[in-house]
Amino acid sequence: MRALIQRVKHAKVEVDGNVIGQIEQGLLVFIGLGKTNTLQTAEKMLKKILAYRLFSDDGDRMNLNVQQVNGGLLLVSQFTLMAETRKGLRPDFGPAMPPDEARELFSQLVAHAKNVYPNVQTGSFGADMQVSLQNDGPVTFMLDMD
């Protein structure tokens, strides 16, 4: 599982011109699910995302997590994060979880996130989404978890 996390001033996801998920200050998180990932993997990743310290404290150091700043969490499924890109000029999506399984696991991840954190928004699994954001910093990290 991979999560590309971006600290944002605001972010939104649109499908067919309609806003389906939107946050102010917080984290925009693109989630890539691999074939071997489980609900336990997803829960562990969510715990790390919520605790990851990338917001500034009073001393302007990255010491605060999204929960401590009462930030939003916008979760967006993105299978392309799982692409194998080391060889050739075309991405290999073989490592990505099949769509039906990924839809179910992403849905479970979102349900768990909403259960443990009150400010969660999402994109739409498998949809052609338009994602807009204002990256704060910019601050962007790739988190990997097996």
N, C-alpha and C positions, 0 to 999 in steps of 0.2 A: 504494500500500500504506500502510496505517495501522497503527500499533501503539500501543495504550493501555497504558502500563506503570505498574504500581503497586508501590511498595516495600512488602513485607508482612513481618509477623512469622511468619505461616503462612497457607497457602491450600490449598484442596482442591476437587476437582470430583467430583460424584456423578452417576451415571446410574442410574435405577431403584433408588435407595437404596444402590447400591454405590459405594465410593470407587474412582475409576479413575486419579486423579492427585492427588498431595499433596506439598507442600514445607513446610519450615520457613522460616527467614529467607531472603529472596530477592526475586524478581520474578514477579508475576503479569502475564502479557502477553496481551492480547486482540489478535488479528491480523485485520485486514480486508483482503481481497484485491480489487484492482480489475482491470478488464478488460485493461488493458495491462501488468500485472505479469508478470514472468518469474522464473525461478530466480535469475538474476543480481540482480534487485531484492530477492528474498527473502534471498539471501546477504549483500547489502550491509546490509539492515535488521538481520539477526541480528548482524552485526559491530558495528553501532552500538549495539544493545541490550546486548551483552556488554561494550562499552567505556564505556557511558554512566555517568558518575560521579554517583551519587545516594545513596551510603552515606557515613556520617560517618567522618572520620578522628579521630585523637586530639585534634585541635583543634576538634572538632564542626563541621567544614566538609564539604560534600558533595564529597569528593575521591576516593572509592573506588568501583570498579565491582563488579558482582556476582561476578566472578571473584576479585577481591582479598579478598572477604569469604567466599569459598567458599559462596555462597548458591545456593539452588535456582532453577530456571527452569521456570515452569509456563506452557506455551503453549496458548492456547485460541482456536480459530477463531471469529470473530464477524463475519459478513457485514454486520450492521447498522451497523458502523462506516463502511461505504462509502456509506451513504445520503446522498442530496442532501436537505438540510433547509432550504435558504434560502427556498424558496417554499412557500406553502400550509401545511396542517395535517396532511398525511400524508407520511411519508417516501417518497422515490423511490429504489428500489434499482437503478435502471438502471446506475449506475457499477460495481456489484459484479460480480465475475467469476462466470460461470455455475457452478452447483454441481459438475458433473463435473470441470471444469477446476480449480476451486478446491480440490477434494478432493485431486487429484493434486499441485498445487503446495504445498498445506499439508503433505502427506505428505513431499514432497521437502525442505521447510523443516525439518520435525521430524527427518528422517534426517540432514540436514546438521548441525543443532544437536547431536544426540547424538554425531556424529562429532567435533565440535570442543570440546564441553563435557560433562563427565561427569554433571552433576546436572540432567537434563532430564526433565520429566514433561509429560503432555498431557491435554487433554480428549478428547472423541470427536466428530469432525467430523459436523455435521448432527444430532447427538443433542439431546434436551431435557436440558440440563445444569443442575445446581444448583451454583452456585459460591459458596463461603464463603471469607471472608478476614478478616484483621485488618490493615488498612492501617496502615503504620508512618509516622506523621508528622501527618497524611496527606501522602504524597508521590506524586503522580500526574502523568504527562506524556503528551502525545500526540505521537508521532513520525510524520512524513509522509515518504514516499519515492516517487519516480516510477520 
